[in-house]
Amino acid sequence: MIAGLSRRSVLGGMATACFAAAVPSVARAQLRVDITRGNVEPVPIAVSRFAGSAPGRDDLGSAIADVIAANLQGSGLFRVIDRAAYIQSADELRDVPRFADWRQINAQALVVGTVAPGPQGVAVEFRLWDVFAGSQLRGLRFDSSAEQWRRIAHKISDVVYERMTGERGYFDSRIVYISETGPAARRVKRVAIMDQDGANHRFLTDGSNLVLTPQISPDGRRIAFIEYRGTQPRVYLGELTGGPTRPLLDLDGLTFSPRFSPDGSTILVTVASRGNSDIVAVPATGGPARRLTDSPAIDTSPTFSPDGAQICFNSDRGGTPQLYVMGRNGGAARRISYGQGRYGSPAWSPRGDFIAFTNIRGGSFHIGVMRPDGSDERLITRSPLDQSPCWSPNGRIILFAREARGGSSQLMTIDLTGYNERGVPTPLDASDPDWSRLIP
Amino acid sequence: MRKLAVLATSLLLIAGCSSTSEEPLSGSGTTNGDGTVGSSDLGSGFGSGVASGELGAVTPGSSADFEVNVGDRVFFAFDSSVIDEAGRETLQRQAAWLQQFPEVRATIEGHTDSVGTREYNLALGERRATAARNYLEALGVAPNRLQTTSYGEERPADPGDNEAAHALNRRAVTVVTLTN
């Protein structure tokens, strides 16, 4: 046994031991990925197959390593070295690695691990090694049921990412979105949820009613979305574990554009009535709505700052749709968008440093970012029909919908800096994404 | 002041139209003196020439009758909810028809083109539906017979991605339902 392994459980708060690391502090010195610049040189990393197996899952060691490798590679910050080049076997890596073997293939870091039967079903241990320093950077044990193996792989990926970048990870998270199929005039739309990498996909509505813009609560347990149960759009609230959904507000008028507050206690909703759309705040547990805007213009698409103190929203009070910022209780609003064209769908980064938005100019839609005071604006996508941005849990990556000429639509991710654009796999066409926080 | 005058004129026009629109609907072949004037008015709005070919097929007071012989939709300029002259004429025919068939209720659906974000377009669609509703109410249609909704960009009349298609999609559509 190697020293320095801390231990925890993946499943709902059943941590069997504390995360406190017996990690040698000297190891903190050298290996670090610089993600402050846009175009980083990816760090070469080796992810060995995990040794051992779980009952009925002989391939689990490979499967976990594959998910970790795909996560790290997909981040754009790592280059995962092909496993065929590895000199040491997974079983040999149960002991301290022969670092010379890994230096030879230019790996700067090495992820190894084991899979074994455990008290909850499966026990997975992993270690992250600094190949050049010859030291362990992290060691962790996870206990869970075997069905949760992908979550273990995502949690290990997050630990590796956090240890090597100094920022929080984003892999153990989910995406809710609208799955689309059929001709444009009779598009069938369903609310769907999946892991961040597209796995464990399932539909939450059956497609019989038009549904739009699902949002996942900060605790990851509830969703709010628009549904047309009759002729009018209304915001509904439901539990992800199932059960009936309920209308958030019981009033005349159309309700849409739901957004959870960072603490989950409040849901902002747009109420449209008599030709006027205003933003109201509704307690998530039910209760009367409180009006936040009273302009006769369109006020919609709100987004909270991560501290919950401010709200950025979309309004045409100045003649064209632009972005404004106001306090959490409404009142005076300050325009922050002054570039070319029209603006919409603002999304405040969970880090607080940027607001992503859709910019429309000359019939083209682009994703852009600006500081909350409107400075440092730049467009980061070039395709003509990109919209509906939202953020990864760590505020590094923007997830958005890209439509192709002809109507097909897919989810894409791009780094905040405009690099590493990638498609997110979905079974059908996709739009209106929302990215959860890290799963508690 | 000027608005009132326009409205008054409109109401007169409707009074004139309603009898003529009745004629093709029934398919009974009744003619009256106003017929020629009425039909040219209708033509400027929604193509009465097409309608005349289908007269025999529709039941007076039905939604098909409304769509074919009255015109169920008005169109808007980009990001606008202002009803233009052609739209006012269509809504005048709609109001007359609705007063002729008092048991009918109507939902006015606001729609937009695909330019603009999904949520902004839901709001804009509601604004257009309300503009059409307000005009129908001003023409005397009882408010409790009218409902509004918005589909934003979700239900395009023409899925094409060009200005001609967009112009057809920027619309408020009056959908009539018989209450019994």
Interface residues (C-beta under 8 A of the other chain):
Chain A: P183 A184 A185 R187 L210 L212 T213 T231 Q232 P233 L254 F256 S257 T270 A272 S273 R274 G275 N276 S277 I298 T300 S301 N314 D316 T320 P321 R342 G344 S345 T358 I360 G363 Q387 S388 R405 G406 G407 S431 D432
Chain B: D79 S81 T107 E109 V115 G116 T117 R118 E119 Y120 L122 A123 L124 E126 R127 T130 A131 N134 Q147 T149 S150 Y151 E154 R155 P156 A157 P159 D161
